[in-house]
Amino acid sequence: MFIGLDLGTSHLKGIVIDDAQNICAEASFPLNVKRPKNSWVEQDPNDWIVATENVMASLSIQVKLDQVKAIGLSGQMHGATILDQNGNVLRPCILWNDTRSFEEASYLDSKAIFRDLTGNIVFPGFTAPKIAWLKKHEPKIFDQISKVLLPKDYLRFWLSGEYVAEMSDAAGTSWLDVKKRDWSDDLLAATGLDRNQMPRLVEGSEISGLLKGKLAAKWGLSGDVIIAGGGGDNASSAIGVGVVKGGDAFVSLGTSGVLFAASDAYQPDAASAVHTFCHALPDTWHQMGVILAATDAMNWFSKVLNSSVQEMTNNLGELKAPSDTLFLPYLGGERTPHNDSKIRASFINLDHNADRETMIRAVIEGVTFAFRDSFDALTSTGTDIKQLVAVGGGSKSEYWVQAIATTLGLPISIPVSGDYGGAFGAARLSMIAQGASKDEVAISPKIKKIIEPVMPLHDEYLSALNSYRSAYKALKTLT
């Protein structure tokens, strides 16, 4: 058996699969996000440990774990987890959707070497500008930095005692030479760091260490249990749904929204605001467009309405044409294609007829239009998207998935275990690290349903998309 742990923003998820990739057990534990100031988003890394303890305890109750051979890790990307020389956490982790370092990001991005070596814009959410911010605003913390770890790699350190990162997650730091798949000494030096403060690098399908004996005994695991390199949440989800070769793609409706396409070659186009990263398998890359608030936008609106997301989305009926009411989902800025950390969300064209359902559908449509922005950005680089799979909590809403399918003009497949894409992919990577063939493991999952686009509504969604894009341009003049 194999375990996959996915350290997300709102939950830590875990699954156990057998040798045939059947899910034998699954569990999750909620995580809290702190927003101490405007544009700041942080988490306490100790919460990740508490969550892991609870998830592993739950899994061990559901199934005996003495046959587990390997563990794979997936996790939210870009977070800066700062450790001192004794491995102690120096401050709360600054998360991927924290945009406080927009000035530092702009400065680093102005240095041509960053785009040349990473293939990407230096976004405020990436790790390097966070450290540049610390150097300026929290110099006492900066001076104590012994290691900078990404969230899942701090979890790895706790599980194994090893300082290790893997290529897909490391590519989102702005310190990795993405083509060479190695840390860049020049990029590190630009933020006052050196290679000694970085974890060593492995591929996602390689062994990164062994589970500590005391933890194995506590959870009922036996023998040497290896820990695979794993992957960033989106790369792991791609492994989970078999998106590993050119032409394959998925759409993720999680806290953030991601349109992810696998690539057989390194083909960056930083100016498009498309992310070009290493995949979790050797000699493979991927591109993705990123929306900072996908289900996060719906979660926000559910609090406003004092209603659960399920209640809001379950009774929408058949897909309808967009109304004149628009929602721009830029609650914390946006990445693809705008790279705009200052823009904020807005409802537009509200009138007396704009009722509760109209506004709910406007939120869904706003995120949907943001996916079309990412789709156009990816295809403009030459990426050919032939098929799509949906993952993430938002994929439970057939209405939402069909709105995306209709706007993109492509059918979207829903896998049986779509909500556990990252954890499932991490478990698959642990199978490969333990010796299984990647061609036999990283295959398409069982599909529960294929959501077809409603083509009679396609033009109406594109018309509303044009209004949405015009609204962004107008709103931009006010920021």
N, C-alpha and C positions, 0 to 999 in steps of 0.2 A: 504493500500500500504506500501511498504518497500523500503528503500534506501540502496544500497551498495556502499561504497567508497573504492577504491583501490589505495593506495599511492605507485606507482611504482617508478622506478629509472628515467625513461624518461618522464612519464606522470602520472597525477592523473586522474583516470577514475571513473565515477559514473553512476549508473543505478537506475531506479525505476521499481519495479515489483509489480504486483497486487497479490491478494490472491491466484490466480491460477498459479503464477510464470511466467506470461507473462511479457515480457519487454515492459514497457510503454514509457520509455524515456532513453536516454543515452547521455553522454557527456564526453569529455576529455580535458585536458589542459596540455601543455608541461612543462617540468621541465628542468632546466639546471644543468649540472654536472661540477664541477670545479676540475681541476687537477693541483694544484699549484706546485707540485714537482713530480718527478718520483715515482710511486707507491702510491701517495696520491690521494684520491677521496673523494670529499666533496660536501655537499649541504647546502644552507641557509634554515633553517626551516621556515623562513618567506615566502619563495617561496611556501611552502606547503599550507600556509594559503591563499595566493593569488590564488593559483590553486583551492582550495576548494571553495572560494568565487565565482570564475568564473564558476566552474562546477555546483554548486548549483543554481546560477542564470540562467544558461542554462537549467537545469532540470525544474526549476520553470516556465520557459517560455513555455516549451513543454507540461507540464501537471500540473494541480493544485495539490499542495502538502498538502492540508488541511486534506487529509485522511491518511497521512503517520503515521504509528504507531510506527515504530522502524527504527533505523539506525545500520548497521553493518560495521565494519572497517576491511580492509585487508591492508597489506603493506609490502614493502621491509624489510627484516630481518637484524638483527645484528648491525644496525647503532647506534652510541653513540651520543645521544642528551643530552647535559649537561646543567642543570638548577641550578641557585642559589636559595637562600632561598625565594626570591620574585617571583620565577617562570620565571625569565628572562634567555634567552639562553646565555651561556657564550662564545661559539665559534661555528663555522660551524660544522654541523653533520659529523662525520667520517663514511663513508658508508661501506657497506658489502664487496665491491670489493677493498677496500683500504688495502694494505698489508704492510704498514710501520712498523707494530708491529710484524714482523716475529720473531725477537729475543725474545721479551716478550712472544709471543705465545709458542715458543720452550721451554722457561724456565718454564712456567706454565705447559705445557704438560709433562715435566719431573717429575712433582709431581704426583705420582700415584693417588692421591685422585681425580684429575680432571677427568681422564678417568673412575675411579671407580664409581663416583657419576653422571657424566653427560652422560656416555656411548659413548662419542665422543672424538676424537682428539681435542685439543685446536688449532683451525685454526687461522691464522692471521686476517681473516675477522671477527671473532667473537668479541663480545663486551668486554669481560673481558680483553684481551690483549691490546685493545685500551686504556682502563683506566690505565693499567699498563704503557703504553707508555706515557700517559699524566702526570702521577706521576713523571716520569723521565725527560721528556722534557718540560713540561709546568706546573711546580709545583704550580705556582700562580693560574692557572685555577683549578687544582686538589683540592687545599685547599678550593675552594669556592663551591665545588659540594654539592648540597643539594639533587638533584634527578638525576638519570640516566634513561632516557626514550628511548625506541625504537621509530623509526619514526612515525608509526601509533598511538602510545600511546601518543606522543606529540600532534598529531592532536586531539586525544580524550580529552587531557587536555584542549586544546583550545575550543573544542566543549562543554565540560561539566564541566570543573574545577576540574575534578577528576584525581588523579594519579593512574592509573590502567594498568596492563599488563595481558595478558592471556597466557595459558600454551604453546601453539605451538610456539609463538614468543620468550617467555622467555627461552624455551629450547635451543635456539641458542645463548645464552649469555655466556655460560660456568659458570653460577652461579646457575643454577637450578639443584636440585636433580631430575632427569628426571623420575625415578621410583616413587618417593614419590610425585612428582608434587608440589614441594615447594622450596623456596629459601634455599640455603645451607649457613649457617653462616660461616662455615669453608672456603668455596670457596670465599665468599665475602671478608673475612679477608685476604685471600692470595693476594688480590689486594688493600688492604687498605680501604675497604668499610664495611658498616654494613647494616643490614636489613632496618634501618630507611631511607636509601638513595635509597631504591627500592620502586617501586609502589606496591600496594597490588595486589594479584593474583585472577583471576576468570577463570572459564572455558570459552571457546569461545562462548558457547551457553547460557551463563548466562548474566544477566543485570549488566552493569558496571557503569551506571549513567544515568542522564537525560540530554537532550539537553538544553542548556541555553535558557531562555525565550526570550532574545533579539534576538538571532539568529533564533529561531523558528519564531518569528514575522517578521523578516526581509525576510525570505524565504517563508512565507505563510503557515507554519506548525502550527497546533493548538493542544492544550492540552499537556499532558505530553508525550513527545516522548522519548522512552528509547533508550539507546545505548548499543548494545550487546558487549560482549568481543571481538568477531571477531577472526581473525587468521592471522598468517604470510601468506605471499602471496601464498606460495605453499600449505599450509594446507587449506587456503580459496579456492584456485582453486580446490583442491580435493573435498571439500564440494560441489562446484559448478558443478562438473561433477560426483558426486555420488561415489567417491572413498573413501569408509568409512569402508570396511571390507577386511580381508585377501584375497589375490589373485587379488584384483583390483589395477590398477596402471594407471598413466598417464605420458605423456612426455610433458614438457613445453618448447616451443621454444620462450622464452622471451629474455631480455637482457642477462641474464644468462640462462643456460640450466639445466633442472632438470628432472631426472627420479625418480618418486615418487611412493612408494608402501605402501598401508595401512597395518597395522598389528593389530591383535587382542591381542597381548601380547608384553611386553617389552623384546626385544631380541637384545641387542647391540652387535656390533663387531667393536670396535673403530679402531683396527689395519687395517681394510679393507678400511679406510677413508670414509666409508658409514656413513651418518648422521642418528642418531636414536633420534627422537624428539617426544614429545607429539603431538597428533593430536588435532584438534580444538573441538573435542567432548570428554566428560568424559570417562575415562577408555579405551582409544584408543590411539595407538601410530602409528608412521609411520617411514619408512626408505627412504632415498633418496641419490642419487649420484648427485653431482653438478659440472657443467662446468661453469667457470667464464665468458666466452665469447661465447655466442651462436649467437643470432641475433646481439649482439654487434660486433662480428667479421665481419658479413656482412655489418653492418653500417659503420664500419671502412673502409672496402674495397670499399664501395660505395663512400666515400669521396676521396679515392685515385683515383678512376676512374672518379670522378665528374659525377656520374650517380645515379639515385634513385635505391633503392633496388628492387622496383617493375619492373623497366626497366631491371635490371640485371637478374631477375628470371622468368619473364613472358614468355620468348621465348626459353626456354631450351628444349622444346619438350618432347619426351618420355625419361624415365630413361635410362641412358647409363652406361656401365661398367666404373669403375674408370680408369683414365689414370695413367701414371707413376708419374705425378706431384702430390706432396703431400703438404698439408697445415696443420701445427700443430697450433691449435687456442689458443695458450697460451699467449695472449696479455698482461695479467696481472697476470701470474702464473696460477696454476691449483689446484683443490681440489681432487676430486675423479678420480682415485685411488692414485694419486701421492703425494698429500699434498706438493706441490712444489711451493713456492712463488717466486722463483728466475727464473724459466724457462720462456722463452719468445717464441713468435710465430716465425714460419719460413715457407717459401716456399722451397721445396726440389725437385730436379730433373727437374728444368726448362731447356728447350732446345729451339731450333729454332721453334719447332712446338707448343710451349705453347702460345696460343693466349688468347684473352680476355675471351672467353667462357671456355676454359680449366681452367683458374685460378679461375673463378667464381665457377665452379663445384668443384674445389679443396677445396675452402673454405667451401662449403656445405658438401663435403665428410669428411673434417677434423672434423667438429663439429659432424657429424654423427658417425664417429669412436669414438669420445669422449663419445657419448651416449652408444656405445657398451661397452666401458671400464666400465661405470657406471652399465650397465646391468649385466656384469659378476661379478662385485664387489657385487651387491645386491644379485644375485642368489647364490653366494658363501657362504652367511650367512644362507642359507636355505629358503630365500624368494622365493615364487613361484609366478611368474607373469603370469597370465592366459589371461588377456586382457588389452589393452592399449587405452587410449583416448588422443588426442593431443589438447593442448591449447596454447595460446600465439600468438603474431603477426606472427611468422615464420610459424605457421601452415596454413597460407594462401597460402603458396607455396606447391602445390601438389607434385612437383618434390622433394622437400626437405623431406616431410613426407614419400614419397614412398622410398627414399633412406634409411631413418631410418628403415622403415618397412622391407625392403629387408635385411638390415644388421642384424637386430634382428630376422628375420624370423617369424614376428608376424604381423597380420593385425592391423591397427590403425584406430580408429573411429574419425571423425571430427564432433564435436557438432555444432549446428546451431549458438550458441553464443560463440564460442571458444575464441575470443579475449577478452571477458569480464569475463573469468573464476573467477578471484579473486574477482571482484566486485559482480558477481552473487552469489558466495559462501558467501560473507559477508552479502548480503541481505538475503540469506537463514538462516544464523546464527541468524540474527535479528528476523526472523519469529519464530525460535525455542525459542529464549529468550522471545518472546512475548507470548509464550504458545503453539505453534504448535508442533506436534509430529515429532521428528527427523527422524523416519522411513518413514513418509509420505512426508517429505520435502527434505531430502538429497538423492534423487533418481537420476538415470541416466538421463541426458537431452535428448532432441530430437537430433537424429543423422542426420546430413546433408549427410554424405558420409562415406563409409568405404574404406580405402586405403589398398589394398592387396599387399603383398610383391611380387616382381618379382623374383620368385624362380630360374629361369635359370641364374640370375645374382648373386645369393646369394654367391656362392663359390668365384666369382671374387671379391666381396666386402670383404669377409673374407680374401682373399689373400692380398688385399690392406691394410686391417686392420693390418695384420702381419708386413707389411712394415712400416706402420705408427708407430707401437709400437717399432720397431727396430730403427726408426728415433728418437723417443724420447730418447731412451737409448744413442744413439750417441750424440744427442744434449746436453743431461745432462752432458756429460763429458766436455763440453765447458763453462758451467755456473759456 
